[in-house]
């Protein structure tokens, strides 16, 4: 039988086997989690439901589980939206199609997906994307081409102002024992309950491997290694295109977990793997799972970002969180965040979710030299606004049965700072205020499949105002990645 026919049959008739399955969902508006890192895996109960929508709400379109609670599921991913901006005649749209496959057995969980996209974004988004594009070497320096979309992928031109891009992701989490957990893959992980972190946000999709080790009742040690790259083409070609500038990322953390409090001490570094001309092996000390060894090879490693993140469970529905970091205690190389998150089922049909955060980054926090910047794919690892930014971000949702209203607010002020890019191509407004309201209908909770109508307003000093409206259908499994 044609594989397309098999997949179509799974889409038409959702399968339910009365077992526990895992949902992949890194969206902002969902119950609080106590995990050190959010990989997106959440348990979702599956049972007998009457009616198509009720079954679709609890079951992936293609799903199988056996009596041992091993399961595998497949479901489409999509964003089909159309809209207008200001009085421009050009239509804004996004046409994304993909497939998510996930599965697990006991304490092992994994996922993978591939998405193909064509899109014409609003003007401020298009400017940000192209200003973080690839740097190509020329006889006299570099020129910039294409673009980079946060949380998605690198782009190619499409019909003038549009972008053609594809991106994929895959990863796993394996609880080997009660004290040891391993994880890895090319995936996005999340350290912050809010929209983003100052040291590692969800928009990063990096090839990584790591693990956590329980040390007694209260302490957990974490080690992560990742391969990062910036979109700087080398002058030496391999096959059709020249390779990018690559570097390595190392993270060490020790967490103390009490009943309502968790404190983490974090030490992270960038290790050079050559330069913009020639690639070289990383120093062998990089692979030793202990912090501080980078100081023995100072010329090949960035100054470390050292910091603390803190979580306080004020209530079962309320979480207070904070981050404080410094890059080797340099005066202008620091960052901080303070936030509060709330999620509650007020009644059986009514839910309320909100997140409020204040963030600030010093003028040199993510670095000022490409070789050792805390960046990946030309984007800062933390705040998308980069060095020297201060912002307030509020995100809220009220939901009644399947209907919801989302509100997003951002207010930002930027200092005149060098950005962590090879060339200073990112032109930032001094002040930004933006609002977005979405009215929606949740067709499937497990898939996060929703119909929406969105209204956006963005004002930036010295730049054209954005007034936009759009509507469509999407699988909203990630946090907002266009907050800049």
N, C-alpha and C positions, 0 to 999 in steps of 0.2 A: 504494500500500500504506500502511496505517496506520503512522505513525511509531512507535507503541508496539510494533507487531509487529516492526519492524526492530530496535528496541533489544532486544527479548526474544530475537530470534534471535542477536544478538551475544553476549548473556549465556549462552546455552545452548552455543554453539560458539565457544570461544576461537580467535582467529586468530593464526597465527604465520607470519611471512614471512622468517625466517632473516636478520634484520638487527639492527642496534643501535638500541635505543629508550632513551628517558629515563624514569626513574622519578621521581615526585614524592613525597618522603618527608623530613619534618623531625623524625622520631622521634629519641630520645636514643641508643638502642642500635643503633649502626651504625658501620662503619669510619670512621676519622678523616679529616678533610678539611683541605686547606691553603688553602681559599678564604678571602678576607677577610670576605665575607658569605655566609651559607648561605641560598640561595634555595629549597632543597629539591630541586634538580635533580641527579639522579645517573644515570650510565649503567648500564644493565642489559642483559646479553647475552640474546639470544633464540635458541633453537635447537630442533631436533626433539626432542620428549620423548614418551615413551610413557606412557599413562595420564592420566586427567583431572586428578588433583592435581598431577602433574609438569608438565603444560602450564600449569595455572593458576598454578603457582609462578613461572613465567618470563614469562608473557604476560598483558597486560591482556585483559579480556573482549572488548572491541571494539578492534581494533588494525589499522593499515595502514601499510605502509612501502614505498617504491619503491626502485629501484636507485640513486638518488642520496642515499639515507639521509634523505630527508624522511619524516616520520611524523606520524600523528595517532592518538590513542587516547582511548577513553571507558570509564569504569568507574564502578560505583555506589559511593557512600560510605554507611556505616551505623553506627549504634550501637543495638543492641537489648539492653537489660539490665533485670534485675529483681532486687530484693533487699529486705532488711529492715534496720532500725536499732534497736538496743536491744530493748526490749519493746513498741515502738509497733505498733499494728495497721495503720497506713498503710503501703502498699507504696512502696518507692523504685524508680523506674524511669526509663529514658531511651529514647525512641523517635525516632531521627534517620534521615532518608532524604535522600540527595542524589546528585548526579552530578558527577564530575570529568572534565574534558576537557583534554588536554594535547597538545602537538605541538612540532615543531621542524624546522629545516632548517640543516644545517651548524652555525654558531655561534649560531644563534637558537633560543631555547627559551621556551615560554610555557605558561600553565595558567590554568584558571578553574574554579570550582565554586560550587554553590549547595546549601545544606543547610537543611531544614525540621525543626524539633524540638519535642517536648513532653517535659517531664521533671519529676520530683519528686526533688530531691536530698536528701542528708543534711542534718541541722539546721544544722551549722556552715557548710556551703556556702550554704544558703539565707540565713542571716544575713549572710554576707559579700556575697552578690549583692544583697540588698535594701538594705544599708547603703551601696552604691555606685550606687544608682538615680538616676533623673532628678529634678532640682529644678524644680518648677513654681512660677511667681510667683503670689502671692495679694495681697490688699489689705494684709496686715500683714507680708509677707515671702515665704517659700518653704515648700512642703511637698514631701515626697519620695514618689515613686511608682515602681512597676515595679522593675527591677533591671538589673544589668550583669554578664554572665558573662565572666570573663577568657578571651581567645582565641576567643570566640564572638560574642555579640551582646547587644543590649538585649532586654529581655523584656516580656511582658505576662502578667497573671495567667491561670492555667489550673487549673480545678477546685480552688479553694482554695489549697493550698500549692504548687501546681505552676507551671511557667513555660512559656509558648508563645513561641518565638523562631525567627528565621531569620537566617542570615548567609551572605555570599558573599565570594569572594576571587578575584582574578585578577592576573596580573603577567607580566613578561617579563624576560629577560636576553639581550642581544645583543652578542656580541663583534664590533664593527665592524671592528677590525683587531687586530694584535698588541699595540698600545699603548692602544687605546680600547675601553672596554666601557660600554654604556648599560643602564639598568634602570628599571623603573617599574611602575605599576599600583596597585591597591588590594590590598595583600598584607602578609603578615607576613614579616619578615626576621630573621635570627639572627646576632648577633655573638659569642655565647658558646658554647664547646663543652659547658658544663654546662647545668643546668636553666634558669638565667636569668643575665642580666647586671645590673650595677648601673646602667647608663645606657640600655640599649635591649634589651628582652627580646622573646621570640617572641609573647607574648600581645597585642602591639600589631598591629592591622590598620589601616594608614593609607594614604591616597592619597598616593603619593610618586613622585618622579622623581629620577634621579641618574646618576652615572657615575664611572668610575675612569680615570685617565690614567697610563700608565707613563712614568716619568722616568728613563731610563737602565736599567741592569741591576738596581738594588737598590731604587729608590724608586717608590712609587705614591701619587698624589694622588686623594682621593675627595671628591666633593661630593654632598650629598643635600638635597632640599627636600621637605617634606611638609606636608599640610594636616591639622591636628589639630582636635578639638573636644571639649569637655566637655559633659556632659548637664545643661546649665543652659538652660532654656527662656527665650527673650526674651519680654517682655510684648506685643510687636507680632506679630500673627498673619499667616502667609502660607498661604493656602488653608485646610486643616483644622487644622494644628498650627503652633505658633510655632517658629521656627528655633532651633538650639542656638548657644551661644557658641563661636565659631571662633577659631583662632589658627594661626600658622605656625611650622614647625620647620625650623631650618637646621643642617646638620652639615658640618664640614670636617675632613679627616683626612689625615695624611701617614704612610705606612707604610714602614719599612725592613725588607726581607726578605733574610735570609741563609740559609745552608744549613739550619741547625737552629733559628734564632731569627727572630722577627718582633716588631717594636716599632711601635706605632701611637700618634701624638700626635693627640688628638681635641679639637675645639672645637665645642660645640653650644649653640644659643640658642633661645629662644621669642620670637616677634615677635607683638605684639598686632595684631588686626584689628578694632578697635573695643572694645566692652565688653559687659557683660551686658544693656545697653539697646539699643544701636545698633551695627550692623555698619559698618565702614569699610575702605577698601583698605589693604593692608599697605604700609609705607614702601618706595619703589622700591629703596633700598639692599639690601633683603633678597635681591634676585635677583642681586646681584653675587657671583660665586663665589670670594670671598676672605674670610678670617676677619678679625675686628677692626673691621669697619665698623659693627657694632652700637653701638660706644661713641660714635658720632656722634649717635645718636638714643636716648639712655639712657632717656628717659621712656617709650618705646614697646617696649623690649626687656628681657628678663630679664637678670640677671647671668649670664654664660656658665658652663657646666660645662666645665671644662678638665681633661683627664686623659690617662691612658696605658693602653693594654692591651698585654699581652705574652704571647707563646706560645713555648714551648720544646719542640721535638720531642726528648724524651729518648731515644726508641726508636721504631721503626716502629709499635709498638703502644701507646705511652705519650706523653701530652701534658700538660705543665705550663702552666697559664695564670694570669694575674693582671690585675687592674684597680685603678687608683688614680685617684680623681677628687675635684675640689674645685670648689665654686661660688664663683668669684672669691676663693678662699683665705679665706673666712669660717670662723671657728673651728668652728662646729657644722654647716657645710655641706660635708661630705666623705663619701666612700664608698669602700669597698675590697672586693676579692674575691681569694681565692687558692684555686685548685682543681687537681685532677689527674684526667685521664680515661684509661681503659685500654680497649682493644678488641683481642681476639686470637682467631683460629681455632686453638684448641689442638690439635685433630685435624680430620680431614675432616668429622666429625659434631658436634664439641663446640666451642662458642664461649663466651667469657666477656667481659662488658662491665661496667664500673663507672665511677662518677663521684662524687668527693667534693669538696665546696666549703664554704668559710667566707666569709660575707658580712657586712658591717656598713655601715649608713647613718647619717649624722649627723642630728640633730634638725631641720635645716632644708635638707637636701640637695635635695629635690624642690620646695622652695619652700613658702611659707606664705600666699600670696595668689593667688586663683583666676586672675587675669588673666595671670600669668606663671609659673604652676606647670609643672613638667615632667611633664605628665599628658596622657592621651588617654582619652576616654570615662570620666572620673572615676577612672581607674586610673593609678598611677605608671608612668612609662616603664620603670623597672627592676624593683626588688623589689616584689612585690605587698603586702608588709607596710609599705611606705612609709617615712616618716621615723623615725629613732631605733630601728632594729631590728638585731638580731644573730642570725644563724642558721647552723646546720650542716645541710647536705643531702647525703645519701648515696643514690645510685640504683645498682642492680646487676641484672644479668641473667645467668643461666647457661642455655644452650640446648643440647639434644641432639637432633639431627635436627630434627623439627618441634616438639618439646616445649620449654617454657621455664618458668623460675621467675623472677619479678621481685620485687625488694624495694626499697621506698622508705622512707627515714627522714628526719624533719625535727625539729630541736630549735631553738626560737626563744625569744629574750628581748627584750622591748620596753621602751623608756623612755617616760615620759609626754611625748609630743611632739604638737604640732599636725600634723594630716595635711593633705596637699595637696588639700583639698576645699573647696567653697564654704561648707559648714556641717559641723561636726564630728560627722557621723553614724556614722562608723566606730568601733565599740567593740571595741578589741583586748584580748585576754587578755595578762597580763604575761608568761606563759610558755606555750609550746605544745610538746608532744611527740606526734608521730604516726608510726605505722607502717602500711604497706600491703604485703601479699603477694598476688601474682597467680600462679596456675597456669594455663598456657595451651597451646594447640595452634595453630601457625601454618599456616593453610590455604593462604595465598598470600603469598609474600615480596614480590613486586612490588606487590601491592595492600596489604600489611600487614594482611591479613584474618585475624583470630584469634578463636578461642573462648577464653573465660577464666572463671575463678572467682576472685573477689577478696575478701580479708578486710582490713578497715580498723579501726584503733584510734587514737583521738585523745583526748588529755587536755589540758585547758587550765585554768589556775588560775582559779577563780571561775565556770567554765562547765560545762555538762553534758557528761559523757563520751560519746564516740561509739564504739559497737561495731557494726560493720556488715558484712554479707556480701552479695555480689551475683554474678550470673553472666550471661553473654550472648555476643553476637557483635559485633565492632567492626572498623572499619578504622582502625588506630592510626597515623596519619601525622603526629601532632604530639607534642610533649613534654607532660608532665603540667602542667595549668594550674590544678589545685586544691590547690597546695602553699601553704597559708596557715593 
